[in-house]
Amino acid sequence: MNLRKVFLAVALATFTSVALAGHCPMDMKEIDAALAAQPNLTAEQLAEVKKYRAEGEALHKAGKHGESVEALGKAKAILGI
């Protein structure tokens, strides 16, 4: 019974990591498209979006997909997407 729970936990963790890994590039593309449309943002907001976008990509490349999705989510929130 305990072995079954351990297997389930490992499988769930693996699936979640893979799902988040695929989510990051989609978020980055959305952010890039929104930036290309020249959104009506203050200079401070634009700087924040660019910072979170860069941070999200770096975290994605480092394999920290949950943190990447979080950073990219902050950028998307500022952009209203």
MARKE-612535 format. One record per residue (C-alpha): residue in one letter; y, z, x. Coordinates in Angstrom, 2 decimals. Each point is the difference from the previous one (the first is absolute). Last residue first. Layout:
N
residu = A c2 = Y c3 = Z c1 = X
...
This chain:
81
residu = I c2 = 38.89 c3 = -20.62 c1 = -3.31
residu = G c2 = 3.38 c3 = 1.75 c1 = -0.24
residu = L c2 = 1.00 c3 = -0.76 c1 = 3.59
residu = I c2 = 0.38 c3 = 3.70 c1 = 0.77
residu = A c2 = -3.35 c3 = 0.65 c1 = -1.64
residu = K c2 = -1.63 c3 = -2.83 c1 = 1.97
residu = A c2 = 1.16 c3 = 1.50 c1 = 3.29
residu = K c2 = -1.36 c3 = 3.41 c1 = -1.00
residu = G c2 = -3.27 c3 = -1.61 c1 = -1.04
residu = L c2 = -0.26 c3 = -1.64 c1 = 3.42
residu = A c2 = 0.13 c3 = 3.45 c1 = 1.59
residu = E c2 = -2.68 c3 = 1.38 c1 = -2.37
residu = V c2 = -2.24 c3 = -3.06 c1 = 0.35
residu = S c2 = 0.19 c3 = 0.38 c1 = 3.78
residu = E c2 = -0.84 c3 = 3.71 c1 = -0.17
residu = G c2 = -3.13 c3 = -0.80 c1 = -1.98
residu = H c2 = -0.80 c3 = -2.88 c1 = 2.33
residu = K c2 = 0.08 c3 = 1.87 c1 = 3.29
residu = G c2 = -1.98 c3 = -2.62 c1 = 1.91
residu = A c2 = 2.56 c3 = -0.26 c1 = 2.80
residu = K c2 = 0.89 c3 = -3.53 c1 = -1.12
residu = H c2 = 0.70 c3 = 1.35 c1 = -3.48
residu = L c2 = 2.14 c3 = 2.81 c1 = 1.43
residu = A c2 = 2.07 c3 = -2.52 c1 = 1.96
residu = E c2 = 0.40 c3 = -2.21 c1 = -3.08
residu = G c2 = 1.10 c3 = 2.93 c1 = -2.15
residu = E c2 = 2.49 c3 = 1.20 c1 = 2.61
residu = A c2 = 1.53 c3 = -3.48 c1 = 0.22
residu = R c2 = 0.36 c3 = -0.21 c1 = -3.80
residu = Y c2 = 1.28 c3 = 3.58 c1 = -0.19
residu = K c2 = 2.71 c3 = -0.73 c1 = 2.58
residu = K c2 = 0.93 c3 = -3.34 c1 = -1.60
residu = V c2 = 0.33 c3 = 1.65 c1 = -3.40
residu = E c2 = 2.06 c3 = 2.83 c1 = 1.47
residu = A c2 = 2.35 c3 = -2.41 c1 = 1.77
residu = L c2 = 0.47 c3 = -1.95 c1 = -3.23
residu = Q c2 = 0.76 c3 = 3.22 c1 = -1.87
residu = E c2 = 2.62 c3 = 1.01 c1 = 2.58
residu = A c2 = 1.62 c3 = -3.45 c1 = -0.02
residu = T c2 = 0.25 c3 = 0.26 c1 = -3.78
residu = L c2 = -2.39 c3 = -2.06 c1 = -2.04
residu = N c2 = 0.42 c3 = -3.04 c1 = -2.27
residu = P c2 = -3.19 c3 = -1.80 c1 = 0.92
residu = Q c2 = 0.07 c3 = -2.96 c1 = 2.38
residu = A c2 = -2.90 c3 = -2.00 c1 = -1.47
residu = A c2 = -1.60 c3 = 0.04 c1 = 3.46
residu = L c2 = -0.09 c3 = 3.80 c1 = -0.21
residu = A c2 = -2.00 c3 = -0.15 c1 = -3.25
residu = A c2 = -2.44 c3 = -2.48 c1 = 1.53
residu = D c2 = -0.43 c3 = 2.19 c1 = 3.10
residu = I c2 = -0.62 c3 = 3.07 c1 = -2.16
residu = E c2 = -2.61 c3 = -1.78 c1 = -2.09
residu = K c2 = -1.68 c3 = -1.37 c1 = 3.13
residu = M c2 = -0.11 c3 = 3.49 c1 = 1.54
residu = D c2 = -1.55 c3 = 1.41 c1 = -3.17
residu = M c2 = -2.71 c3 = -2.66 c1 = 0.02
residu = P c2 = -0.69 c3 = 0.68 c1 = 3.69
residu = C c2 = -0.40 c3 = 3.74 c1 = -0.72
residu = H c2 = -2.38 c3 = -0.29 c1 = -2.97
residu = G c2 = -2.96 c3 = -1.37 c1 = 1.94
residu = A c2 = -0.14 c3 = 3.04 c1 = 2.25
residu = L c2 = 0.37 c3 = 2.25 c1 = -3.04
residu = A c2 = -3.16 c3 = -1.39 c1 = -1.57
residu = V c2 = -1.94 c3 = 0.28 c1 = 3.27
residu = S c2 = 1.03 c3 = 3.63 c1 = 0.45
residu = T c2 = -0.87 c3 = 0.86 c1 = -3.60
residu = F c2 = -3.43 c3 = -1.65 c1 = 0.29
residu = T c2 = -0.81 c3 = 1.88 c1 = 3.20
residu = A c2 = 1.09 c3 = 3.33 c1 = -1.42
residu = L c2 = -2.03 c3 = -0.59 c1 = -3.17
residu = A c2 = -3.11 c3 = -0.95 c1 = 1.96
residu = V c2 = 0.32 c3 = 3.04 c1 = 2.23
residu = A c2 = 0.44 c3 = 2.33 c1 = -2.99
residu = L c2 = -2.94 c3 = -1.57 c1 = -1.84
residu = F c2 = -2.25 c3 = 0.35 c1 = 3.06
residu = V c2 = 0.98 c3 = 3.65 c1 = 0.39
residu = K c2 = -0.64 c3 = 0.66 c1 = -3.69
residu = R c2 = -3.45 c3 = -1.65 c1 = 0.21
residu = L c2 = -0.85 c3 = 2.02 c1 = 3.09
residu = N c2 = 0.87 c3 = 3.17 c1 = -1.91
residu = M c2 = -2.51 c3 = -0.88 c1 = -2.77
